[in-house]
Amino acid sequence: MRPGADGAPDALIRPCGDDAYRGPALDGRAGSDAGGLVTTGWDTHGEHTGDAAFPLFMPPARWHARHRGARRLLPDHTYTLSFGHYVTGDSYNGVVTFSAEDFATLRPGQVWADGRATSPRRVREARRGLVLRPAGPGHYSAGSTPARSRP
């Protein structure tokens, strides 16, 4: 999720490579409990392919989304944007959880991923398994295993 050119939230769904995915959805629940009743958002059915960038509350028309509730971020709501890729032995879900308050913290050029504001570059690196991790004062390590401090 990121700010669009107009300042409103945009979604970006980007599966790995040319993977197909199912069920992109946005669920908004009152309060900070992600297990509450869904009161706003949209859902879809069927399989989709390719990257998709769109205003958060206006998914691509070809998805035939079913909308519910307000089509804007509401205060004191927790939102979950998700999709799934389901292939035996190679399944994964793309999930990001955020609030209107989280969105308000984003500066131009930032995205919300993994529970925090970050750069698109870090998200791309994470998708490749090359996340830079703090490894001690002034040191960073790239890789998929826990980083160790270097002398």
DSSP file (Angstrom, degrees, kcal/mol; ACC not computed):
  #  RESIDUE AA STRUCTURE BP1 BP2  ACC     N-H-->O    O-->H-N    N-H-->O    O-->H-N    TCO  KAPPA ALPHA  PHI   PSI    X-CA   Y-CA   Z-CA
    1    1 A M              0   0    0      0, 0.0   111,-3.0     0, 0.0    10,-0.2   0.000 360.0 360.0 360.0 142.0    0.0    0.0    0.0
    2    2 A R  E     -A   10   0A   0      8,-2.2     8,-3.5   109,-0.2     2,-0.3  -0.972 360.0 -85.4-154.4 161.6    1.3    3.5   -0.9
    3    3 A P  E     -A    9   0A   0      0, 0.0   106,-0.2     0, 0.0     5,-0.1  -0.588  45.3-140.0 -72.9 135.5    0.1    7.0   -1.4
    4    4 A G    >   -     0   0    0      4,-3.4     3,-2.0    -2,-0.3     6,-0.0  -0.255  34.5 -87.7 -84.1 179.3   -1.2    7.7   -4.9
    5    5 A A  T 3  S+     0   0    0      1,-0.3    -1,-0.1     2,-0.1     5,-0.0   0.799 131.5  49.5 -58.9 -29.9   -0.5   10.8   -6.9
    6    6 A D  T 3  S-     0   0    0      2,-0.2    -1,-0.3     3,-0.0     0, 0.0   0.397 120.3-108.7 -90.5   3.0   -3.7   12.3   -5.4
    7    7 A G  S <  S+     0   0    0     -3,-2.0    -2,-0.1     1,-0.3     3,-0.1   0.253  82.9 121.0  88.8 -12.8   -2.6   11.4   -1.8
    8    8 A A  S    S-     0   0    0     -5,-0.1    -4,-3.4     1,-0.1    -1,-0.3  -0.452  75.7 -84.7 -79.3 158.4   -5.2    8.7   -1.5
    9    9 A P  E     -A    3   0A   0      0, 0.0    47,-2.4     0, 0.0     2,-0.3  -0.400  43.0-164.5 -69.0 137.2   -4.1    5.1   -0.8
   10   10 A D  E     -AB   2  55A   0     -8,-3.5    -8,-2.2    45,-0.3     2,-0.3  -0.897   9.4-140.7-114.7 148.7   -3.1    2.9   -3.7
   11   11 A A  E     - B   0  54A   0     43,-3.5    43,-2.0    -2,-0.3     2,-0.4  -0.823  10.1-165.3-104.7 149.1   -2.7   -0.9   -3.7
   12   12 A L  E     - B   0  53A   0     -2,-0.3     2,-0.6    41,-0.2    41,-0.2  -0.952   1.7-170.8-134.2 115.9    0.0   -2.8   -5.5
   13   13 A I  E     + B   0  52A   0     39,-3.2    39,-2.5    -2,-0.4    -2,-0.0  -0.935  12.8 168.7-107.1 120.5   -0.4   -6.5   -5.9
   14   14 A R        -     0   0    0     -2,-0.6    37,-0.1    37,-0.2     3,-0.1  -0.833  13.2-165.8-137.0  94.9    2.8   -8.1   -7.2
   15   15 A P        -     0   0    0      0, 0.0     2,-0.3     0, 0.0     6,-0.1  -0.239  42.6 -78.7 -71.9 169.5    3.0  -11.9   -7.2
   16   16 A C  S >  S-     0   0    0      4,-0.1     3,-2.3     2,-0.1   111,-0.0  -0.540  88.8 -42.1 -70.7 129.4    6.3  -13.6   -7.7
   17   17 A G  T 3  S-     0   0    0     -2,-0.3    33,-0.1     1,-0.3     0, 0.0  -0.207 120.2 -26.6  53.1-131.5    7.3  -13.7  -11.4
   18   18 A D  T 3  S+     0   0    0     31,-0.1    -1,-0.3    32,-0.1    -2,-0.1   0.020  92.7 150.5-104.0  27.2    4.3  -14.6  -13.6
   19   19 A D    <   -     0   0    0     -3,-2.3    31,-0.5    30,-0.1     2,-0.2  -0.274  43.2-130.1 -59.5 140.9    2.5  -16.5  -10.9
   20   20 A A  E     -C   49   0B   0     29,-0.2     2,-0.3    27,-0.0    29,-0.2  -0.556  27.5-162.5 -81.5 157.5   -1.3  -16.5  -11.1
   21   21 A Y  E     -C   48   0B   0     27,-2.7    27,-3.0    -2,-0.2     2,-0.3  -0.960   6.5-143.2-143.4 161.3   -3.2  -15.6   -7.9
   22   22 A R  E     +CD  47  84B   0     62,-3.5    62,-2.2    -2,-0.3    25,-0.2  -0.872  63.5   9.7-125.1 154.7   -6.7  -16.0   -6.4
   23   23 A G  E     -     0   0B   0     23,-1.2    -1,-0.1    -2,-0.3    59,-0.1   0.753  58.5-168.3  57.4  40.6   -9.0  -14.0   -4.2
   24   24 A P  E     +     0   0B   0      0, 0.0    20,-0.7     0, 0.0     2,-0.3  -0.383  23.1 167.8 -56.9 139.2   -7.5  -10.6   -3.9
   25   25 A A  E     -ED  43  82B   0     57,-2.3    57,-2.5    18,-0.2     2,-0.4  -0.990  36.9-148.0-153.2 156.1   -9.4   -8.8   -1.1
   26   26 A L  E     -ED  42  81B   0     16,-2.8    16,-2.2    -2,-0.3     2,-0.5  -0.985  20.1-173.0-127.2 118.2   -9.5   -5.8    1.2
   27   27 A D  E     -ED  41  80B   0     53,-2.4    53,-2.3    -2,-0.4     2,-0.5  -0.959   3.5-167.8-114.7 126.6  -11.1   -6.4    4.6
   28   28 A G  E     -ED  40  79B   0     12,-2.8    11,-3.0    -2,-0.5    12,-1.4  -0.962   7.6-175.3-114.6 127.4  -11.7   -3.5    7.0
   29   29 A R  E     -ED  38  78B   0     49,-2.8    49,-2.8    -2,-0.5     9,-0.2  -0.952  29.8-110.0-123.8 140.5  -12.7   -4.2   10.6
   30   30 A A  E    S+ D   0  77B   0      7,-0.7     3,-0.4    -2,-0.4    47,-0.3  -0.432  84.3   8.5 -65.9 138.9  -13.6   -1.8   13.4
   31   31 A G  S    S-     0   0    0     45,-3.7    47,-0.3     1,-0.2    -2,-0.2  -0.255 102.7 -67.3  85.3-173.9  -11.0   -1.6   16.1
   32   32 A S  S    S+     0   0    0     45,-0.1     2,-0.8    -2,-0.1    -1,-0.2   0.406  99.5 103.6 -97.0   1.4   -7.5   -3.0   16.2
   33   33 A D    >   -     0   0    0     -3,-0.4     3,-1.7     1,-0.1    45,-0.2  -0.766  56.5-160.2 -88.7 111.6   -8.6   -6.6   16.4
   34   34 A A  T 3  S+     0   0    0     -2,-0.8    -1,-0.1     1,-0.3    -3,-0.0   0.524  87.1  66.3 -69.0  -3.1   -8.1   -8.2   13.0
   35   35 A G  T 3  S+     0   0    0      2,-0.0    -1,-0.3    -6,-0.0     3,-0.1   0.381  80.6 105.8 -98.4   4.3  -10.6  -10.9   14.0
   36   36 A G  S <  S-     0   0    0     -3,-1.7     2,-0.2     1,-0.2    -5,-0.1  -0.058  84.3 -64.8 -76.4-179.1  -13.7   -8.6   14.2
   37   37 A L        -     0   0    0      1,-0.1    -7,-0.7    -7,-0.1     2,-0.4  -0.462  51.4-117.7 -68.5 132.3  -16.6   -8.3   11.8
   38   38 A V  E     +E   29   0B   0     -2,-0.2    -9,-0.2    -9,-0.2    -1,-0.1  -0.606  41.2 165.4 -72.6 123.1  -15.7   -7.0    8.3
   39   39 A T  E     +     0   0B   0    -11,-3.0     2,-0.3    -2,-0.4    31,-0.3   0.538  59.7  21.6-116.6 -13.1  -17.5   -3.7    7.8
   40   40 A T  E    S+E   28   0B   0    -12,-1.4   -12,-2.8    29,-0.2     2,-0.3  -0.984  83.3  60.8-152.8 157.7  -15.8   -2.3    4.7
   41   41 A G  E     -EF  27  68B   0     27,-1.8    27,-2.4    29,-0.5     2,-0.3  -0.921  63.5 -92.9 128.4-152.1  -13.7   -3.3    1.8
   42   42 A W  E     -EF  26  67B   0    -16,-2.2   -16,-2.8    -2,-0.3     2,-0.3  -0.976  21.7-156.7-159.9 161.4  -14.1   -5.6   -1.2
   43   43 A D  E     -EF  25  66B   0     23,-1.5    23,-2.7    -2,-0.3     2,-0.3  -0.967   5.7-161.6-143.4 163.0  -13.5   -9.2   -2.3
   44   44 A T        -     0   0    0    -20,-0.7     2,-0.3    -2,-0.3    20,-0.1  -0.883   6.0-147.4-137.7 166.4  -13.1  -11.1   -5.6
   45   45 A H        +     0   0    0     18,-0.6     2,-0.1    -2,-0.3    -2,-0.0  -0.901  54.0  40.2-130.5 161.9  -13.3  -14.6   -6.9
   46   46 A G  S    S-     0   0    0     -2,-0.3   -23,-1.2   -23,-0.0     2,-0.3  -0.236  87.0 -56.2  93.5 177.5  -11.4  -16.3   -9.7
   47   47 A E  E     -C   22   0B   0    -25,-0.2     2,-0.3   -24,-0.1   -25,-0.2  -0.761  47.2-174.6-102.1 143.1   -7.8  -16.4  -10.9
   48   48 A H  E     -C   21   0B   0    -27,-3.0   -27,-2.7    -2,-0.3     2,-0.3  -0.901   5.7-157.3-131.6 159.4   -5.9  -13.3  -11.9
   49   49 A T  E     +C   20   0B   0     -2,-0.3   -29,-0.2   -29,-0.2   -30,-0.1  -0.931  46.2  28.0-135.1 160.4   -2.4  -12.7  -13.4
   50   50 A G  S    S-     0   0    0    -31,-0.5   -32,-0.1    -2,-0.3     2,-0.1   0.181  90.6 -52.9  80.5 162.4    0.1   -9.9  -13.6
   51   51 A D        -     0   0    0    -37,-0.1     2,-0.4   -36,-0.1   -37,-0.2  -0.365  51.4-159.3 -67.0 151.6    0.9   -7.0  -11.3
   52   52 A A  E     +B   13   0A   0    -39,-2.5   -39,-3.2    -2,-0.1     2,-0.4  -0.965  13.1 179.4-139.9 121.8   -2.0   -4.8  -10.4
   53   53 A A  E     +B   12   0A   0     -2,-0.4   -41,-0.2   -41,-0.2    -2,-0.0  -0.988  25.3 137.8-120.0 129.9   -1.7   -1.1   -9.2
   54   54 A F  E     -B   11   0A   0    -43,-2.0   -43,-3.5    -2,-0.4     2,-0.1  -0.986  60.6 -69.9-163.1 160.2   -5.0    0.7   -8.4
   55   55 A P  E >   -B   10   0A   0      0, 0.0     3,-2.8     0, 0.0   -45,-0.3  -0.429  55.4-116.7 -58.3 135.0   -6.7    3.0   -6.0
   56   56 A L  T 3  S+     0   0    0    -47,-2.4   -46,-0.1     1,-0.3    16,-0.1   0.790 112.1  39.2 -48.7 -39.3   -7.2    0.9   -2.8
   57   57 A F  T 3  S+     0   0    0    -48,-0.3    -1,-0.3     1,-0.2   -16,-0.1   0.280 110.7  62.3 -99.2  11.9  -11.0    1.0   -2.9
   58   58 A M    <   -     0   0    0     -3,-2.8    -1,-0.2   -16,-0.0     3,-0.1  -0.597  69.6-174.2-133.7  73.4  -11.3    0.7   -6.7
   59   59 A P        -     0   0    0      0, 0.0     6,-0.1     0, 0.0     5,-0.1  -0.205  48.7 -66.2 -62.7 161.9   -9.8   -2.7   -7.8
   60   60 A P    >   -     0   0    0      0, 0.0     3,-2.0     0, 0.0     5,-0.4  -0.177  43.3-128.2 -52.0 137.4   -9.6   -3.4  -11.5
   61   61 A A  G >  S+     0   0    0      1,-0.3     3,-2.0     2,-0.2     4,-0.1   0.834 105.9  66.8 -57.3 -35.0  -13.0   -3.7  -13.2
   62   62 A R  G 3  S+     0   0    0      1,-0.3    -1,-0.3     2,-0.1     0, 0.0   0.670  91.7  64.0 -63.9 -14.4  -12.1   -7.1  -14.7
   63   63 A W  G <  S-     0   0    0     -3,-2.0   -18,-0.6   -19,-0.0    -1,-0.3   0.649  95.0-143.3 -81.3 -15.7  -12.0   -8.5  -11.2
   64   64 A H    <   -     0   0    0     -3,-2.0   -19,-0.1    -4,-0.3    -3,-0.1   0.938  26.6-160.0  51.9  52.8  -15.7   -7.9  -10.7
   65   65 A A        -     0   0    0     -5,-0.4     2,-0.6    -6,-0.1   -21,-0.2  -0.285  14.9-135.6 -66.5 146.2  -15.2   -7.0   -7.0
   66   66 A R  E     -F   43   0B   0    -23,-2.7   -23,-1.5     2,-0.0     2,-0.2  -0.930  26.3-153.0-101.8 117.0  -18.0   -7.1   -4.5
   67   67 A H  E     -F   42   0B   0     -2,-0.6     2,-0.3   -25,-0.2   -25,-0.2  -0.575  13.7-174.6 -92.0 152.4  -17.8   -3.9   -2.4
   68   68 A R  E     -F   41   0B   0    -27,-2.4   -27,-1.8    -2,-0.2   -29,-0.1  -0.990  47.5 -17.9-144.5 140.5  -19.1   -3.5    1.2
   69   69 A G  S    S-     0   0    0     -2,-0.3   -29,-0.2   -29,-0.3   -28,-0.0  -0.107 106.2  -2.5  67.8-162.3  -19.3   -0.4    3.4
   70   70 A A        -     0   0    0    -31,-0.3   -29,-0.5     1,-0.1     2,-0.2  -0.257  56.0-140.9 -64.0 146.3  -17.4    2.9    3.0
   71   71 A R  S    S+     0   0    0    -31,-0.1     2,-0.3     2,-0.1   -14,-0.2  -0.373  77.4  65.7-106.5  52.1  -15.0    3.2    0.1
   72   72 A R  S    S-     0   0    0     -2,-0.2     2,-0.2   -16,-0.1    -2,-0.1  -0.965  96.5 -80.7-159.3 160.3  -12.4    5.2    2.1
   73   73 A L        -     0   0    0     -2,-0.3    -2,-0.1    27,-0.1    26,-0.0  -0.507  46.6-154.0 -68.2 133.3  -10.1    4.6    5.0
   74   74 A L    >   -     0   0    0     -2,-0.2     3,-0.8    -4,-0.1    26,-0.6  -0.859  19.4-107.8-109.0 143.8  -11.9    4.9    8.3
   75   75 A P  T 3  S+     0   0    0      0, 0.0   -44,-0.2     0, 0.0     3,-0.1  -0.328 101.7  21.6 -64.9 153.2  -10.4    5.9   11.6
   76   76 A D  T 3  S+     0   0    0      1,-0.2   -45,-3.7   -46,-0.1     2,-0.3   0.821  98.0 121.1  58.1  34.9  -10.0    3.2   14.2
   77   77 A H  E <   -D   30   0B   0     -3,-0.8    23,-0.5   -47,-0.3     2,-0.5  -0.945  55.0-142.8-123.4 149.4  -10.2    0.4   11.6
   78   78 A T  E     -DG  29  99B   0    -49,-2.8   -49,-2.8    -2,-0.3     2,-0.4  -0.954  20.4-160.5-109.5 129.3   -7.7   -2.3   10.8
   79   79 A Y  E     -DG  28  98B   0     19,-3.6    19,-2.3    -2,-0.5     2,-0.4  -0.862   9.1-165.3-113.0 144.2   -7.4   -3.2    7.1
   80   80 A T  E     -DG  27  97B   0    -53,-2.3   -53,-2.4    -2,-0.4     2,-0.5  -0.979   0.9-168.6-129.2 118.9   -6.0   -6.4    5.5
   81   81 A L  E     +DG  26  96B   0     15,-2.6    15,-2.2    -2,-0.4     2,-0.3  -0.921  27.0 161.5-102.9 127.6   -5.1   -6.4    1.8
   82   82 A S  E     +DG  25  95B   0    -57,-2.5   -57,-2.3    -2,-0.5     2,-0.3  -0.956  25.8 175.5-147.9 161.1   -4.4  -10.0    0.6
   83   83 A F  E     - G   0  94B   0     11,-1.8    11,-2.6    -2,-0.3     2,-0.4  -0.949  20.0-139.7-155.2 163.5   -4.1  -12.4   -2.3
   84   84 A G  E     -DG  22  93B   0    -62,-2.2   -62,-3.5    -2,-0.3     2,-0.5  -0.983   8.6-159.8-134.3 144.3   -3.1  -16.1   -2.5
   85   85 A H  E     - G   0  92B   0      7,-3.3     7,-2.4    -2,-0.4     2,-0.6  -0.985  19.7-170.3-116.9 117.9   -1.1  -18.2   -4.9
   86   86 A Y        +     0   0    0     -2,-0.5     2,-0.4     5,-0.2     5,-0.1  -0.884  24.6 138.0-121.8 102.9   -2.0  -21.9   -4.5
   87   87 A V    >   -     0   0    0     -2,-0.6     3,-2.9     0, 0.0     4,-0.1  -0.990  62.4 -95.3-139.1 131.8    0.1  -24.5   -6.2
   88   88 A T  T 3  S+     0   0    0     -2,-0.4    -2,-0.0     1,-0.3     0, 0.0  -0.205 110.3   2.9 -50.1 124.8    1.1  -27.8   -4.5
   89   89 A G  T 3  S+     0   0    0      1,-0.1    -1,-0.3     2,-0.0    -3,-0.0   0.320 131.2  60.5  81.9  -8.4    4.5  -27.3   -3.0
   90   90 A D    <   +     0   0    0     -3,-2.9     2,-0.2     2,-0.0    -2,-0.2  -0.144  69.7 138.4-142.8  42.5    4.8  -23.7   -4.0
   91   91 A S        +     0   0    0     -5,-0.1     2,-0.3    -4,-0.1    -5,-0.2  -0.633  17.9 159.1 -93.7 149.4    1.9  -21.9   -2.3
   92   92 A Y  E     -G   85   0B   0     -7,-2.4    -7,-3.3    -2,-0.2     2,-0.4  -0.978  27.5-137.2-159.0 161.5    2.1  -18.5   -0.6
   93   93 A N  E     -G   84   0B   0     -2,-0.3     2,-0.6    -9,-0.2    -9,-0.2  -0.953   9.7-144.5-121.1 142.8   -0.1  -15.6    0.5
   94   94 A G  E     +G   83   0B   0    -11,-2.6   -11,-1.8    -2,-0.4     2,-0.4  -0.951  32.9 167.3-103.6 120.2    0.5  -11.9    0.1
   95   95 A V  E     +G   82   0B   0     -2,-0.6     2,-0.4   -13,-0.2    19,-0.3  -0.998  17.1 176.5-139.4 133.2   -0.9  -10.0    3.1
   96   96 A V  E     -G   81   0B   0    -15,-2.2   -15,-2.6    -2,-0.4     2,-0.4  -0.995  10.9-162.8-135.3 133.4   -0.4   -6.5    4.4
   97   97 A T  E     +G   80   0B   0     -2,-0.4     2,-0.3   -17,-0.2    18,-0.2  -0.935  24.6 143.6-116.4 137.0   -2.3   -5.2    7.5
   98   98 A F  E     -G   79   0B   0    -19,-2.3   -19,-3.6    -2,-0.4     2,-0.3  -0.952  32.8-135.6-160.3 172.4   -2.6   -1.4    8.2
   99   99 A S  E  >  -G   78   0B   0     -2,-0.3     4,-2.4   -21,-0.2     5,-0.2  -0.829  37.6-102.8-130.3 170.3   -4.8    1.4    9.6
  100  100 A A  H  > S+     0   0    0    -26,-0.6     4,-2.0   -23,-0.5     5,-0.1   0.871 125.3  55.4 -60.6 -35.8   -5.6    4.9    8.5
  101  101 A E  H  > S+     0   0    0      2,-0.2     4,-0.6     1,-0.2    -1,-0.2   0.886 106.6  49.2 -65.7 -38.8   -3.2    6.0   11.1
  102  102 A D  H >4 S+     0   0    0      1,-0.2     3,-1.4     2,-0.2     4,-0.5   0.936 109.5  52.0 -63.1 -46.4   -0.4    3.9    9.6
  103  103 A F  H >< S+     0   0    0     -4,-2.4     3,-1.6     1,-0.3    -2,-0.2   0.886 102.2  60.2 -58.0 -39.3   -1.2    5.3    6.1
  104  104 A A  H 3< S+     0   0    0     -4,-2.0    -1,-0.3     1,-0.3    -2,-0.2   0.700  97.9  60.3 -63.9 -19.4   -0.9    8.9    7.5
  105  105 A T  T << S+     0   0    0     -3,-1.4    -1,-0.3    -4,-0.6     2,-0.2   0.627  80.0 109.2 -83.2 -12.5    2.7    8.2    8.5
  106  106 A L    <   -     0   0    0     -3,-1.6     3,-0.1    -4,-0.5     6,-0.1  -0.441  55.4-154.6 -71.3 132.1    3.8    7.4    5.0
  107  107 A R    >   -     0   0    0     -2,-0.2     3,-2.3     1,-0.1    -2,-0.1  -0.622  42.9 -70.0 -94.9 162.1    6.1   10.0    3.3
  108  108 A P  T 3  S+     0   0    0      0, 0.0    -1,-0.1     0, 0.0     3,-0.1  -0.261 124.4  22.0 -52.4 134.6    6.3   10.5   -0.4
  109  109 A G  T 3  S+     0   0    0      1,-0.3     2,-0.2  -106,-0.2    -3,-0.0   0.350 100.6 113.9  88.4  -5.3    8.0    7.5   -2.0
  110  110 A Q    <   -     0   0    0     -3,-2.3    -1,-0.3     9,-0.1     2,-0.3  -0.620  46.5-160.7 -96.5 158.9    7.3    5.1    0.9
  111  111 A V  E     -H  118   0C   0      7,-2.7     7,-2.7    -2,-0.2     2,-0.6  -0.894  21.9-119.0-127.7 161.1    5.1    2.0    1.0
  112  112 A W  E     +H  117   0C   0   -111,-3.0     2,-0.3    -2,-0.3     5,-0.2  -0.920  50.5 143.2-102.8 119.0    3.5    0.2    3.9
  113  113 A A  E >   +H  116   0C   0      3,-2.5     3,-1.3    -2,-0.6   -17,-0.1  -0.987  58.0  12.9-153.6 147.4    4.8   -3.4    4.2
  114  114 A D  T 3  S-     0   0    0     -2,-0.3     3,-0.1   -19,-0.3   -18,-0.1   0.832 130.0 -56.8  54.0  36.1    5.7   -5.9    7.0
  115  115 A G  T 3  S+     0   0    0    -18,-0.2     2,-0.3     1,-0.2    -1,-0.3   0.679 120.6  69.4  76.1  18.4    4.0   -3.6    9.5
  116  116 A R  E <  S-H  113   0C   0     -3,-1.3    -3,-2.5    -5,-0.0     2,-0.3  -0.992  86.9 -90.4-158.9 163.1    6.0   -0.5    8.9
  117  117 A A  E     +H  112   0C   0     -2,-0.3     2,-0.3    -5,-0.2    -5,-0.2  -0.622  58.3 152.9 -74.4 136.6    6.8    2.3    6.4
  118  118 A T  E     -H  111   0C   0     -7,-2.7    -7,-2.7    -2,-0.3    -4,-0.0  -0.898  43.8 -86.6-153.4 178.9    9.6    1.3    4.1
  119  119 A S     >  -     0   0    0     -2,-0.3     4,-1.6    -9,-0.2     3,-0.3  -0.660  31.2-121.6 -94.1 152.6   11.1    1.9    0.7
  120  120 A P  H  > S+     0   0    0      0, 0.0     4,-2.4     0, 0.0     5,-0.2   0.849 113.3  61.8 -57.7 -32.8    9.9    0.1   -2.4
  121  121 A R  H  > S+     0   0    0      1,-0.2     4,-2.5     2,-0.2     5,-0.2   0.920 101.9  49.1 -60.5 -44.7   13.6   -1.1   -2.8
  122  122 A R  H  > S+     0   0    0     -3,-0.3     4,-2.3     1,-0.2    -1,-0.2   0.873 109.7  52.2 -64.4 -35.7   13.5   -2.9    0.5
  123  123 A V  H  X S+     0   0    0     -4,-1.6     4,-2.0     2,-0.2    -2,-0.2   0.931 110.1  48.2 -65.3 -44.2   10.3   -4.6   -0.5
  124  124 A R  H  X S+     0   0    0     -4,-2.4     4,-1.2     1,-0.2    -2,-0.2   0.911 111.9  49.8 -61.2 -42.1   11.9   -5.8   -3.8
  125  125 A E  H  <>S+     0   0    0     -4,-2.5     5,-3.5     1,-0.2     4,-0.4   0.897 108.4  52.8 -64.0 -39.8   14.9   -7.0   -1.9
  126  126 A A  H ><5S+     0   0    0     -4,-2.3     3,-1.2     1,-0.2    -1,-0.2   0.891 104.8  55.6 -62.6 -38.9   12.7   -8.9    0.5
  127  127 A R  H 3<5S+     0   0    0     -4,-2.0    -1,-0.2     1,-0.3    -2,-0.2   0.807 111.1  44.9 -63.5 -28.2   10.9  -10.6   -2.4
  128  128 A R  T 3<5S-     0   0    0     -4,-1.2    -1,-0.3    -3,-0.4    -2,-0.2   0.436 119.0-111.5 -92.9  -0.5   14.3  -11.8   -3.6
  129  129 A G  T < 5S+     0   0    0     -3,-1.2    -3,-0.2    -4,-0.4    -2,-0.1   0.720  86.5 117.1  78.3  20.4   15.4  -12.9   -0.1
  130  130 A L      < +     0   0    0     -5,-3.5     2,-0.3    -6,-0.2    -4,-0.2  -0.351  34.5 160.5-117.9  52.0   18.0  -10.1    0.1
  131  131 A V        -     0   0    0     12,-0.4    12,-0.7    -6,-0.2     2,-0.5  -0.573  39.7-129.0 -76.7 130.2   16.8   -8.1    3.0
  132  132 A L  E     -I  142   0D   0     -2,-0.3    10,-0.2    10,-0.2    -1,-0.1  -0.688  32.0-170.6 -77.9 124.5   19.4   -5.8    4.5
  133  133 A R  E     -I  141   0D   0      8,-2.6     8,-1.9    -2,-0.5     2,-0.1  -0.924  30.1-103.6-119.2 141.9   19.3   -6.4    8.2
  134  134 A P  E     +I  140   0D   0      0, 0.0     6,-0.2     0, 0.0    13,-0.2  -0.423  36.2 178.5 -59.0 133.9   21.1   -4.5   11.0
  135  135 A A        -     0   0    0      4,-2.5    15,-0.6     1,-0.7     5,-0.2  -0.073  61.8 -48.4-128.0  31.1   24.1   -6.5   12.1
  136  136 A G  S >  S-     0   0    0      3,-0.3     3,-2.3    13,-0.2    -1,-0.7  -0.512  98.6 -24.9 119.8 169.1   25.6   -4.2   14.7
  137  137 A P  T 3  S-     0   0    0      0, 0.0     3,-0.1     0, 0.0     0, 0.0  -0.283 132.4  -8.1 -55.9 118.4   26.4   -0.5   14.7
  138  138 A G  T 3  S+     0   0    0      1,-0.2     2,-0.4    -2,-0.1    -2,-0.0   0.526 112.1 109.9  75.9   6.1   27.0    0.7   11.2
  139  139 A H    <   -     0   0    0     -3,-2.3    -4,-2.5    11,-0.0     2,-0.3  -0.912  42.4-175.0-119.1 143.1   26.9   -2.8    9.7
  140  140 A Y  E     -I  134   0D   0     -2,-0.4     2,-0.4    -6,-0.2    -8,-0.1  -0.969   6.5-159.6-132.3 150.8   24.3   -4.5    7.5
  141  141 A S  E     -I  133   0D   0     -8,-1.9    -8,-2.6    -2,-0.3     2,-0.4  -0.978   7.3-147.4-129.6 142.6   24.0   -8.0    6.2
  142  142 A A  E     +I  132   0D   0     -2,-0.4     2,-0.3   -10,-0.2   -10,-0.2  -0.895  49.7  75.4-108.3 139.7   22.1   -9.3    3.2
  143  143 A G  S    S-     0   0    0    -12,-0.7   -12,-0.4    -2,-0.4     4,-0.1  -0.858  80.0 -88.5 149.8 178.9   20.6  -12.8    3.2
  144  144 A S  S    S+     0   0    0     -2,-0.3    -1,-0.1   -14,-0.1   -14,-0.1   0.418  97.3  76.3-103.0   0.8   17.8  -15.0    4.4
  145  145 A T  S    S-     0   0    0      1,-0.1     0, 0.0    -3,-0.1     0, 0.0  -0.753 100.6 -77.0-106.4 159.2   19.5  -16.2    7.6
  146  146 A P        -     0   0    0      0, 0.0     2,-0.1     0, 0.0    -1,-0.1  -0.256  53.9-116.5 -57.1 136.6   19.9  -14.1   10.8
  147  147 A A        -     0   0    0    -13,-0.2     2,-0.4    -6,-0.1    -4,-0.0  -0.425  24.2-149.9 -73.9 147.2   22.6  -11.5   10.4
  148  148 A R        -     0   0    0     -2,-0.1     2,-0.2    -8,-0.0   -13,-0.1  -0.902  25.5-102.7-115.9 148.6   25.7  -11.7   12.6
  149  149 A S        -     0   0    0     -2,-0.4   -13,-0.2   -15,-0.1    -9,-0.0  -0.456  33.3-144.6 -69.9 138.1   27.7   -8.7   13.8
  150  150 A R              0   0    0    -15,-0.6    -1,-0.0    -2,-0.2   -15,-0.0  -0.793 360.0 360.0-102.2 147.8   30.9   -8.2   11.9
  151  151 A P              0   0    0      0, 0.0    -1,-0.1     0, 0.0    -2,-0.0   0.511 360.0 360.0 -66.5 360.0   34.1   -6.8   13.6
